[in-house]
């Protein structure tokens, strides 16, 4: 009779398993609540949606810009077109809730794969839960409905497949047959597929080393049989070929390379070094430093156990992470599961495992986090701007301003808008078929620096305004109430003080709308112009307002009352009402 090698389950072991299952269940509940957030903080989602709509309606993937009047016809390849179409189709059926649910499901799937690996490798659940909580918090900037979350899913899938095959499933090489399909989907969704190709390359090279010099890696790894190693190489080559199965083939990657070499990316937050002072004191940077330390532990573990794949993968992603904050999330995602493997195998935690209070404490902590999410307290605790729920966060986008534009058909009366960089995507999505000036697709360096020159009133900006022929200005700054100096330093001060050519017809706590003083806007100007009441005059340039209160008091009062009626909760207008003791009604 064969010997039974299965470990007998004692009552104590069963109790421990129960506590582990409770902890894992609560963790997944935490993932659900933590990723159930309103669309906020990023304008990209809207031009992705508009791109999806364009492709769905025109049955073609463009190779040149179709959304900007200044960049129209310039080279632009929407290499994330697959994501764009899927997100648009989901929106068409389910609205913003549909694409939010997609985001939630993707993150649940990521952690399902990781915990599945933890279970199959019999790793420490307490360590895994703790590191995954830190990972999820560290990923806050990327818990958004954008195509890179597809890369997070496929990164976790690759790690799951490779570690499984390497550790306990050597005989099941057929699981690799999924990879060409994964890479086919991936290369039409997000260029994280290139990093995925790098991870696959590291795995193939590590298996090649084991195959050629098996004596150097025993007993931790045994070489694949010759036939299986041949299958691995064939599948790898197929995945490389599959990368060309996108609407623009190899040209896509040439475009991506040129795109990544744009000078303007130096000004983009996510391309800053993770050591940049802009991140100083943030929870993101602290967690990144924590995972840097865990990476060193992983590398030590790989050397100790002669695990070439884990060692090389950790080293490569660590090096990439220090070059740009954009890669730090990928780094933390991959290193977290490798750290769970390493720490579980390096440290004898049998006593801690037997002490079930640790699982209980972490479970209670997670429950506290979950309870703190619906009222947004958790985000306030960690000083992070996020809002629980579905839909979009109106404080992060010029919703009221764009409603005003739509109600008055301004997008069709004018044809050459100046829009703030952080509202261009929302503009083309809100006003389908109307072209913007600029958005975060980052199509052209010159247009970006012209935008900066105009917005920041750099030398020659007036000439650039005339060259582009703008007929209305959309200016948006979400943090204006707390950083009102932007009223002086931005183009708004020029436009307000150049009332002969530009008329302010709308403003609120975060945006302004100016139209050129032309006949086509005459009716709008007569109905909506703010001659004297605006935040710039109220805070910084009091003389015009003081003079108007003496010479045109009735006009000033009417403008304050009109603004208050439109925005009764506005910070600026309420301050004006209080200062000037104006009688208002909601």
KAWOVEN-V741796 format. One line per field, one symbol per residue. ss: DSSP state (~ for helix, > for strand, _ for the rest). A space follows every 10 residues. Layout:
ss=???
//
This chain:
ss=__________ ~~~~~~~~~~ ~~~~~~~~~~ ~~~~~_>_>_ ___~~~~~~~ ~~~~~~~~__ ___>___>__ ____>_____ ~~~~~~~~~~ ~~~~_~~~~~ ~~~~~~~~~~ ~~~~~~~~~~ ____~~~~~~ ~~~~~~~~_~ ~~_____~~~ ~~~~~~~~~~ ~~~~~~~___ __~~~~~~~~ ~~~~~~____ __~~~~~~~~ ~~~~~~~~~~ ~~_~~~____ _____~~~~~ ~~~~~~~~~~ ~~_______~ ~~~~~~~~~~ __~~~~~_~~ ~_____~~~_ __~~~~~~~~ ~~~~~~~~~~ ~~~~~__~~~ ~~~~~~~~~~ ~___~~~~~~ ~~~~~~~~~~ ~~~~~~___~ ~~~~__~~~~ ~~~~~~~~~~ ~~~___~~~~ ~______>__ _>_~~~__~~ ~~~~~~~__~ ~~~___>>>_ ~~~~~~~~~~ _____>____ ____~~~~~~ ~~~~~_____ ~~~~~~~~__ _>>>>>___~ ~~___~~~~_ ~~~~~~~___ _>>>>>>___ >>>>>>__~~ ~~~~~~~~__ ____~~~~~_ _~~~~~~~~~ ~_~~~~~~~~ ~~~~~~____ ~~~~~~~~~~ ______
//
